[in-house]
Amino acid sequence: MRTTPLLLVGALTLALAACGESRGTRAVSGGLLGAGAGAAVGSLSGNAGTGALIGGGVGAAGGALTGR
């Protein structure tokens, strides 16, 4: 039941992580999007701070690793 929202947020974060012109801007935009999505999902499970940290890390990594 909780797996579906997490997978959806993960897919959206990775899809949007490629927004930006350079590797640095993609990492920043991916990190911000991931942090917001992680906080939203984390608030459903009771810990928005941890969700934001995990989502931000995954989003930043996804943004930095994607090509233009």
PyMOL Python script that loads the backbone (N, CA, C, O; Angstrom):
from pymol import cmd

cmd.read_pdbstr("""\
ATOM      1  N   MET A   1       0.817  -1.188   0.000  1.00  0.00           N
ATOM      2  CA  MET A   1       0.000   0.000   0.000  1.00  0.00           C
ATOM      3  C   MET A   1       0.868   1.262   0.000  1.00  0.00           C
ATOM      4  O   MET A   1       0.572   2.210  -0.727  1.00  0.00           O
ATOM      5  N   ARG A   2       1.917   1.283   0.794  1.00  0.00           N
ATOM      6  CA  ARG A   2       2.797   2.443   0.841  1.00  0.00           C
ATOM      7  C   ARG A   2       3.845   2.418  -0.257  1.00  0.00           C
ATOM      8  O   ARG A   2       4.491   3.432  -0.521  1.00  0.00           O
ATOM      9  N   THR A   3       4.019   1.283  -0.891  1.00  0.00           N
ATOM     10  CA  THR A   3       5.036   1.156  -1.929  1.00  0.00           C
ATOM     11  C   THR A   3       4.690   1.964  -3.169  1.00  0.00           C
ATOM     12  O   THR A   3       5.578   2.557  -3.781  1.00  0.00           O
ATOM     13  N   THR A   4       3.443   1.999  -3.546  1.00  0.00           N
ATOM     14  CA  THR A   4       3.040   2.709  -4.758  1.00  0.00           C
ATOM     15  C   THR A   4       3.356   4.204  -4.693  1.00  0.00           C
ATOM     16  O   THR A   4       3.930   4.727  -5.648  1.00  0.00           O
ATOM     17  N   PRO A   5       3.010   4.924  -3.611  1.00  0.00           N
ATOM     18  CA  PRO A   5       3.379   6.345  -3.572  1.00  0.00           C
ATOM     19  C   PRO A   5       4.884   6.565  -3.591  1.00  0.00           C
ATOM     20  O   PRO A   5       5.362   7.522  -4.199  1.00  0.00           O
ATOM     21  N   LEU A   6       5.634   5.689  -2.932  1.00  0.00           N
ATOM     22  CA  LEU A   6       7.088   5.838  -2.929  1.00  0.00           C
ATOM     23  C   LEU A   6       7.673   5.636  -4.318  1.00  0.00           C
ATOM     24  O   LEU A   6       8.570   6.372  -4.727  1.00  0.00           O
ATOM     25  N   LEU A   7       7.178   4.657  -5.036  1.00  0.00           N
ATOM     26  CA  LEU A   7       7.652   4.436  -6.403  1.00  0.00           C
ATOM     27  C   LEU A   7       7.271   5.585  -7.323  1.00  0.00           C
ATOM     28  O   LEU A   7       8.057   5.983  -8.183  1.00  0.00           O
ATOM     29  N   LEU A   8       6.084   6.113  -7.146  1.00  0.00           N
ATOM     30  CA  LEU A   8       5.635   7.242  -7.960  1.00  0.00           C
ATOM     31  C   LEU A   8       6.504   8.468  -7.711  1.00  0.00           C
ATOM     32  O   LEU A   8       6.930   9.135  -8.654  1.00  0.00           O
ATOM     33  N   VAL A   9       6.763   8.759  -6.452  1.00  0.00           N
ATOM     34  CA  VAL A   9       7.611   9.911  -6.120  1.00  0.00           C
ATOM     35  C   VAL A   9       9.022   9.695  -6.660  1.00  0.00           C
ATOM     36  O   VAL A   9       9.631  10.623  -7.193  1.00  0.00           O
ATOM     37  N   GLY A  10       9.539   8.486  -6.526  1.00  0.00           N
ATOM     38  CA  GLY A  10      10.869   8.204  -7.058  1.00  0.00           C
ATOM     39  C   GLY A  10      10.952   8.391  -8.562  1.00  0.00           C
ATOM     40  O   GLY A  10      11.917   8.965  -9.067  1.00  0.00           O
ATOM     41  N   ALA A  11       9.950   7.912  -9.277  1.00  0.00           N
ATOM     42  CA  ALA A  11       9.932   8.054 -10.735  1.00  0.00           C
ATOM     43  C   ALA A  11       9.824   9.519 -11.146  1.00  0.00           C
ATOM     44  O   ALA A  11      10.514   9.959 -12.066  1.00  0.00           O
ATOM     45  N   LEU A  12       8.965  10.270 -10.470  1.00  0.00           N
ATOM     46  CA  LEU A  12       8.828  11.690 -10.792  1.00  0.00           C
ATOM     47  C   LEU A  12      10.097  12.467 -10.475  1.00  0.00           C
ATOM     48  O   LEU A  12      10.493  13.359 -11.225  1.00  0.00           O
ATOM     49  N   THR A  13      10.731  12.125  -9.360  1.00  0.00           N
ATOM     50  CA  THR A  13      11.963  12.809  -8.982  1.00  0.00           C
ATOM     51  C   THR A  13      13.050  12.570 -10.017  1.00  0.00           C
ATOM     52  O   THR A  13      13.735  13.507 -10.427  1.00  0.00           O
ATOM     53  N   LEU A  14      13.212  11.328 -10.440  1.00  0.00           N
ATOM     54  CA  LEU A  14      14.231  11.046 -11.441  1.00  0.00           C
ATOM     55  C   LEU A  14      13.894  11.673 -12.786  1.00  0.00           C
ATOM     56  O   LEU A  14      14.792  12.116 -13.501  1.00  0.00           O
ATOM     57  N   ALA A  15      12.628  11.717 -13.136  1.00  0.00           N
ATOM     58  CA  ALA A  15      12.233  12.326 -14.404  1.00  0.00           C
ATOM     59  C   ALA A  15      12.492  13.828 -14.398  1.00  0.00           C
ATOM     60  O   ALA A  15      12.926  14.394 -15.401  1.00  0.00           O
ATOM     61  N   LEU A  16      12.228  14.459 -13.280  1.00  0.00           N
ATOM     62  CA  LEU A  16      12.411  15.909 -13.196  1.00  0.00           C
ATOM     63  C   LEU A  16      13.833  16.313 -12.839  1.00  0.00           C
ATOM     64  O   LEU A  16      14.184  17.489 -12.935  1.00  0.00           O
ATOM     65  N   ALA A  17      14.647  15.362 -12.431  1.00  0.00           N
ATOM     66  CA  ALA A  17      16.020  15.681 -12.049  1.00  0.00           C
ATOM     67  C   ALA A  17      16.846  16.158 -13.237  1.00  0.00           C
ATOM     68  O   ALA A  17      17.866  16.821 -13.049  1.00  0.00           O
ATOM     69  N   ALA A  18      16.431  15.838 -14.434  1.00  0.00           N
ATOM     70  CA  ALA A  18      17.185  16.234 -15.616  1.00  0.00           C
ATOM     71  C   ALA A  18      16.919  17.685 -16.015  1.00  0.00           C
ATOM     72  O   ALA A  18      17.509  18.160 -16.985  1.00  0.00           O
ATOM     73  N   CYS A  19      16.056  18.399 -15.307  1.00  0.00           N
ATOM     74  CA  CYS A  19      15.783  19.795 -15.621  1.00  0.00           C
ATOM     75  C   CYS A  19      17.015  20.629 -15.288  1.00  0.00           C
ATOM     76  O   CYS A  19      17.510  20.579 -14.162  1.00  0.00           O
ATOM     77  N   GLY A  20      17.502  21.376 -16.234  1.00  0.00           N
ATOM     78  CA  GLY A  20      18.656  22.239 -16.010  1.00  0.00           C
ATOM     79  C   GLY A  20      19.621  22.131 -17.171  1.00  0.00           C
ATOM     80  O   GLY A  20      19.586  21.178 -17.949  1.00  0.00           O
ATOM     81  N   GLU A  21      20.475  23.117 -17.270  1.00  0.00           N
ATOM     82  CA  GLU A  21      21.425  23.172 -18.375  1.00  0.00           C
ATOM     83  C   GLU A  21      22.734  22.466 -18.053  1.00  0.00           C
ATOM     84  O   GLU A  21      23.294  21.783 -18.911  1.00  0.00           O
ATOM     85  N   SER A  22      23.225  22.621 -16.835  1.00  0.00           N
ATOM     86  CA  SER A  22      24.501  22.021 -16.474  1.00  0.00           C
ATOM     87  C   SER A  22      24.300  20.952 -15.413  1.00  0.00           C
ATOM     88  O   SER A  22      23.216  20.815 -14.847  1.00  0.00           O
ATOM     89  N   ARG A  23      25.348  20.204 -15.154  1.00  0.00           N
ATOM     90  CA  ARG A  23      25.280  19.153 -14.149  1.00  0.00           C
ATOM     91  C   ARG A  23      24.956  19.736 -12.774  1.00  0.00           C
ATOM     92  O   ARG A  23      24.197  19.137 -12.013  1.00  0.00           O
ATOM     93  N   GLY A  24      25.518  20.883 -12.453  1.00  0.00           N
ATOM     94  CA  GLY A  24      25.267  21.520 -11.157  1.00  0.00           C
ATOM     95  C   GLY A  24      23.825  21.974 -10.993  1.00  0.00           C
ATOM     96  O   GLY A  24      23.230  21.776  -9.934  1.00  0.00           O
ATOM     97  N   THR A  25      23.263  22.576 -12.021  1.00  0.00           N
ATOM     98  CA  THR A  25      21.872  23.031 -11.904  1.00  0.00           C
ATOM     99  C   THR A  25      20.910  21.858 -11.857  1.00  0.00           C
ATOM    100  O   THR A  25      19.880  21.925 -11.187  1.00  0.00           O
ATOM    101  N   ARG A  26      21.241  20.772 -12.568  1.00  0.00           N
ATOM    102  CA  ARG A  26      20.400  19.575 -12.478  1.00  0.00           C
ATOM    103  C   ARG A  26      20.469  18.970 -11.091  1.00  0.00           C
ATOM    104  O   ARG A  26      19.460  18.489 -10.577  1.00  0.00           O
ATOM    105  N   ALA A  27      21.651  18.986 -10.471  1.00  0.00           N
ATOM    106  CA  ALA A  27      21.791  18.447  -9.113  1.00  0.00           C
ATOM    107  C   ALA A  27      20.991  19.278  -8.123  1.00  0.00           C
ATOM    108  O   ALA A  27      20.336  18.727  -7.238  1.00  0.00           O
ATOM    109  N   VAL A  28      21.037  20.595  -8.263  1.00  0.00           N
ATOM    110  CA  VAL A  28      20.296  21.469  -7.347  1.00  0.00           C
ATOM    111  C   VAL A  28      18.795  21.307  -7.550  1.00  0.00           C
ATOM    112  O   VAL A  28      18.056  21.140  -6.581  1.00  0.00           O
ATOM    113  N   SER A  29      18.341  21.353  -8.787  1.00  0.00           N
ATOM    114  CA  SER A  29      16.900  21.231  -9.015  1.00  0.00           C
ATOM    115  C   SER A  29      16.404  19.842  -8.622  1.00  0.00           C
ATOM    116  O   SER A  29      15.313  19.708  -8.066  1.00  0.00           O
ATOM    117  N   GLY A  30      17.186  18.824  -8.903  1.00  0.00           N
ATOM    118  CA  GLY A  30      16.806  17.475  -8.498  1.00  0.00           C
ATOM    119  C   GLY A  30      16.768  17.323  -6.989  1.00  0.00           C
ATOM    120  O   GLY A  30      15.884  16.661  -6.445  1.00  0.00           O
ATOM    121  N   GLY A  31      17.732  17.939  -6.313  1.00  0.00           N
ATOM    122  CA  GLY A  31      17.753  17.887  -4.856  1.00  0.00           C
ATOM    123  C   GLY A  31      16.562  18.588  -4.231  1.00  0.00           C
ATOM    124  O   GLY A  31      15.973  18.090  -3.272  1.00  0.00           O
ATOM    125  N   LEU A  32      16.210  19.737  -4.771  1.00  0.00           N
ATOM    126  CA  LEU A  32      15.060  20.473  -4.235  1.00  0.00           C
ATOM    127  C   LEU A  32      13.750  19.733  -4.491  1.00  0.00           C
ATOM    128  O   LEU A  32      12.897  19.639  -3.609  1.00  0.00           O
ATOM    129  N   LEU A  33      13.602  19.215  -5.696  1.00  0.00           N
ATOM    130  CA  LEU A  33      12.391  18.452  -6.001  1.00  0.00           C
ATOM    131  C   LEU A  33      12.316  17.183  -5.159  1.00  0.00           C
ATOM    132  O   LEU A  33      11.252  16.820  -4.657  1.00  0.00           O
ATOM    133  N   GLY A  34      13.438  16.525  -5.012  1.00  0.00           N
ATOM    134  CA  GLY A  34      13.473  15.308  -4.211  1.00  0.00           C
ATOM    135  C   GLY A  34      13.188  15.574  -2.745  1.00  0.00           C
ATOM    136  O   GLY A  34      12.499  14.788  -2.094  1.00  0.00           O
ATOM    137  N   ALA A  35      13.708  16.670  -2.219  1.00  0.00           N
ATOM    138  CA  ALA A  35      13.461  17.015  -0.823  1.00  0.00           C
ATOM    139  C   ALA A  35      11.988  17.309  -0.589  1.00  0.00           C
ATOM    140  O   ALA A  35      11.415  16.880   0.413  1.00  0.00           O
ATOM    141  N   GLY A  36      11.381  18.033  -1.504  1.00  0.00           N
ATOM    142  CA  GLY A  36       9.947  18.321  -1.361  1.00  0.00           C
ATOM    143  C   GLY A  36       9.100  17.068  -1.445  1.00  0.00           C
ATOM    144  O   GLY A  36       8.180  16.875  -0.650  1.00  0.00           O
ATOM    145  N   ALA A  37       9.408  16.227  -2.398  1.00  0.00           N
ATOM    146  CA  ALA A  37       8.648  14.978  -2.536  1.00  0.00           C
ATOM    147  C   ALA A  37       8.898  14.054  -1.354  1.00  0.00           C
ATOM    148  O   ALA A  37       7.975  13.407  -0.860  1.00  0.00           O
ATOM    149  N   GLY A  38      10.145  13.991  -0.902  1.00  0.00           N
ATOM    150  CA  GLY A  38      10.469  13.149   0.244  1.00  0.00           C
ATOM    151  C   GLY A  38       9.793  13.623   1.519  1.00  0.00           C
ATOM    152  O   GLY A  38       9.356  12.811   2.335  1.00  0.00           O
ATOM    153  N   ALA A  39       9.707  14.930   1.693  1.00  0.00           N
ATOM    154  CA  ALA A  39       9.021  15.465   2.865  1.00  0.00           C
ATOM    155  C   ALA A  39       7.538  15.146   2.825  1.00  0.00           C
ATOM    156  O   ALA A  39       6.930  14.833   3.849  1.00  0.00           O
ATOM    157  N   ALA A  40       6.960  15.229   1.633  1.00  0.00           N
ATOM    158  CA  ALA A  40       5.533  14.917   1.506  1.00  0.00           C
ATOM    159  C   ALA A  40       5.256  13.459   1.828  1.00  0.00           C
ATOM    160  O   ALA A  40       4.313  13.152   2.557  1.00  0.00           O
ATOM    161  N   VAL A  41       6.064  12.565   1.293  1.00  0.00           N
ATOM    162  CA  VAL A  41       5.878  11.143   1.570  1.00  0.00           C
ATOM    163  C   VAL A  41       6.245  10.831   3.014  1.00  0.00           C
ATOM    164  O   VAL A  41       5.580  10.029   3.670  1.00  0.00           O
ATOM    165  N   GLY A  42       7.299  11.464   3.508  1.00  0.00           N
ATOM    166  CA  GLY A  42       7.714  11.245   4.885  1.00  0.00           C
ATOM    167  C   GLY A  42       6.675  11.688   5.892  1.00  0.00           C
ATOM    168  O   GLY A  42       6.543  11.080   6.954  1.00  0.00           O
ATOM    169  N   SER A  43       5.941  12.731   5.578  1.00  0.00           N
ATOM    170  CA  SER A  43       4.902  13.193   6.500  1.00  0.00           C
ATOM    171  C   SER A  43       3.773  12.175   6.615  1.00  0.00           C
ATOM    172  O   SER A  43       3.105  12.095   7.646  1.00  0.00           O
ATOM    173  N   LEU A  44       3.562  11.405   5.564  1.00  0.00           N
ATOM    174  CA  LEU A  44       2.549  10.355   5.625  1.00  0.00           C
ATOM    175  C   LEU A  44       2.983   9.220   6.541  1.00  0.00           C
ATOM    176  O   LEU A  44       2.150   8.584   7.185  1.00  0.00           O
ATOM    177  N   SER A  45       4.282   8.968   6.599  1.00  0.00           N
ATOM    178  CA  SER A  45       4.780   7.887   7.446  1.00  0.00           C
ATOM    179  C   SER A  45       5.209   8.382   8.821  1.00  0.00           C
ATOM    180  O   SER A  45       5.590   7.575   9.669  1.00  0.00           O
ATOM    181  N   GLY A  46       5.157   9.682   9.057  1.00  0.00           N
ATOM    182  CA  GLY A  46       5.435  10.218  10.384  1.00  0.00           C
ATOM    183  C   GLY A  46       6.778  10.888  10.550  1.00  0.00           C
ATOM    184  O   GLY A  46       7.072  11.362  11.648  1.00  0.00           O
ATOM    185  N   ASN A  47       7.622  10.959   9.515  1.00  0.00           N
ATOM    186  CA  ASN A  47       8.924  11.588   9.670  1.00  0.00           C
ATOM    187  C   ASN A  47       9.286  12.356   8.404  1.00  0.00           C
ATOM    188  O   ASN A  47       9.966  11.838   7.518  1.00  0.00           O
ATOM    189  N   ALA A  48       8.824  13.588   8.336  1.00  0.00           N
ATOM    190  CA  ALA A  48       9.043  14.407   7.139  1.00  0.00           C
ATOM    191  C   ALA A  48      10.507  14.787   6.976  1.00  0.00           C
ATOM    192  O   ALA A  48      10.985  14.898   5.847  1.00  0.00           O
ATOM    193  N   GLY A  49      11.233  14.990   8.073  1.00  0.00           N
ATOM    194  CA  GLY A  49      12.643  15.374   7.986  1.00  0.00           C
ATOM    195  C   GLY A  49      13.500  14.300   7.343  1.00  0.00           C
ATOM    196  O   GLY A  49      14.326  14.594   6.479  1.00  0.00           O
ATOM    197  N   THR A  50      13.309  13.075   7.755  1.00  0.00           N
ATOM    198  CA  THR A  50      14.069  11.971   7.167  1.00  0.00           C
ATOM    199  C   THR A  50      13.699  11.788   5.707  1.00  0.00           C
ATOM    200  O   THR A  50      14.570  11.550   4.870  1.00  0.00           O
ATOM    201  N   GLY A  51      12.421  11.898   5.397  1.00  0.00           N
ATOM    202  CA  GLY A  51      11.991  11.796   4.001  1.00  0.00           C
ATOM    203  C   GLY A  51      12.612  12.874   3.140  1.00  0.00           C
ATOM    204  O   GLY A  51      12.998  12.612   2.000  1.00  0.00           O
ATOM    205  N   ALA A  52      12.717  14.100   3.675  1.00  0.00           N
ATOM    206  CA  ALA A  52      13.314  15.198   2.922  1.00  0.00           C
ATOM    207  C   ALA A  52      14.802  14.955   2.680  1.00  0.00           C
ATOM    208  O   ALA A  52      15.309  15.232   1.593  1.00  0.00           O
ATOM    209  N   LEU A  53      15.498  14.442   3.685  1.00  0.00           N
ATOM    210  CA  LEU A  53      16.925  14.162   3.515  1.00  0.00           C
ATOM    211  C   LEU A  53      17.178  13.066   2.486  1.00  0.00           C
ATOM    212  O   LEU A  53      18.050  13.196   1.627  1.00  0.00           O
ATOM    213  N   ILE A  54      16.418  12.003   2.580  1.00  0.00           N
ATOM    214  CA  ILE A  54      16.589  10.901   1.628  1.00  0.00           C
ATOM    215  C   ILE A  54      16.195  11.345   0.220  1.00  0.00           C
ATOM    216  O   ILE A  54      16.927  11.095  -0.739  1.00  0.00           O
ATOM    217  N   GLY A  55      15.046  12.000   0.094  1.00  0.00           N
ATOM    218  CA  GLY A  55      14.595  12.468  -1.211  1.00  0.00           C
ATOM    219  C   GLY A  55      15.539  13.487  -1.822  1.00  0.00           C
ATOM    220  O   GLY A  55      15.795  13.462  -3.026  1.00  0.00           O
ATOM    221  N   GLY A  56      16.057  14.381  -0.994  1.00  0.00           N
ATOM    222  CA  GLY A  56      17.011  15.376  -1.492  1.00  0.00           C
ATOM    223  C   GLY A  56      18.296  14.737  -1.994  1.00  0.00           C
ATOM    224  O   GLY A  56      18.834  15.131  -3.028  1.00  0.00           O
ATOM    225  N   GLY A  57      18.782  13.749  -1.255  1.00  0.00           N
ATOM    226  CA  GLY A  57      19.999  13.054  -1.674  1.00  0.00           C
ATOM    227  C   GLY A  57      19.814  12.291  -2.979  1.00  0.00           C
ATOM    228  O   GLY A  57      20.655  12.345  -3.876  1.00  0.00           O
ATOM    229  N   VAL A  58      18.701  11.584  -3.061  1.00  0.00           N
ATOM    230  CA  VAL A  58      18.427  10.823  -4.284  1.00  0.00           C
ATOM    231  C   VAL A  58      18.201  11.761  -5.473  1.00  0.00           C
ATOM    232  O   VAL A  58      18.682  11.495  -6.575  1.00  0.00           O
ATOM    233  N   GLY A  59      17.473  12.850  -5.252  1.00  0.00           N
ATOM    234  CA  GLY A  59      17.225  13.799  -6.330  1.00  0.00           C
ATOM    235  C   GLY A  59      18.493  14.496  -6.807  1.00  0.00           C
ATOM    236  O   GLY A  59      18.688  14.696  -8.005  1.00  0.00           O
ATOM    237  N   ALA A  60      19.355  14.866  -5.855  1.00  0.00           N
ATOM    238  CA  ALA A  60      20.619  15.519  -6.233  1.00  0.00           C
ATOM    239  C   ALA A  60      21.523  14.563  -6.996  1.00  0.00           C
ATOM    240  O   ALA A  60      22.150  14.945  -7.984  1.00  0.00           O
ATOM    241  N   ALA A  61      21.585  13.327  -6.537  1.00  0.00           N
ATOM    242  CA  ALA A  61      22.411  12.338  -7.236  1.00  0.00           C
ATOM    243  C   ALA A  61      21.854  12.067  -8.630  1.00  0.00           C
ATOM    244  O   ALA A  61      22.608  11.983  -9.600  1.00  0.00           O
ATOM    245  N   GLY A  62      20.542  11.932  -8.725  1.00  0.00           N
ATOM    246  CA  GLY A  62      19.934  11.704 -10.030  1.00  0.00           C
ATOM    247  C   GLY A  62      20.173  12.857 -10.984  1.00  0.00           C
ATOM    248  O   GLY A  62      20.433  12.643 -12.168  1.00  0.00           O
ATOM    249  N   GLY A  63      20.089  14.075 -10.478  1.00  0.00           N
ATOM    250  CA  GLY A  63      20.335  15.246 -11.312  1.00  0.00           C
ATOM    251  C   GLY A  63      21.786  15.363 -11.754  1.00  0.00           C
ATOM    252  O   GLY A  63      22.077  15.761 -12.882  1.00  0.00           O
ATOM    253  N   ALA A  64      22.690  15.012 -10.848  1.00  0.00           N
ATOM    254  CA  ALA A  64      24.116  15.123 -11.180  1.00  0.00           C
ATOM    255  C   ALA A  64      24.554  14.026 -12.147  1.00  0.00           C
ATOM    256  O   ALA A  64      25.473  14.235 -12.939  1.00  0.00           O
ATOM    257  N   LEU A  65      23.914  12.869 -12.093  1.00  0.00           N
ATOM    258  CA  LEU A  65      24.338  11.738 -12.913  1.00  0.00           C
ATOM    259  C   LEU A  65      23.678  11.689 -14.284  1.00  0.00           C
ATOM    260  O   LEU A  65      24.114  10.929 -15.149  1.00  0.00           O
ATOM    261  N   THR A  66      22.644  12.478 -14.496  1.00  0.00           N
ATOM    262  CA  THR A  66      21.960  12.436 -15.791  1.00  0.00           C
ATOM    263  C   THR A  66      22.686  13.304 -16.806  1.00  0.00           C
ATOM    264  O   THR A  66      23.239  14.351 -16.470  1.00  0.00           O
ATOM    265  N   GLY A  67      22.676  12.862 -18.020  1.00  0.00           N
ATOM    266  CA  GLY A  67      23.263  13.637 -19.104  1.00  0.00           C
ATOM    267  C   GLY A  67      22.269  14.634 -19.650  1.00  0.00           C
ATOM    268  O   GLY A  67      21.077  14.550 -19.357  1.00  0.00           O
ATOM    269  N   ARG A  68      22.739  15.561 -20.428  1.00  0.00           N
ATOM    270  CA  ARG A  68      21.850  16.575 -20.984  1.00  0.00           C
ATOM    271  C   ARG A  68      20.936  16.014 -22.011  1.00  0.00           C
ATOM    272  O   ARG A  68      20.122  16.743 -22.577  1.00  0.00           O
TER     273      ARG A  68
END
""", "prot")
cmd.dss("prot")
cmd.show_as("cartoon", "prot")
cmd.util.cbc("prot")
cmd.orient("prot")
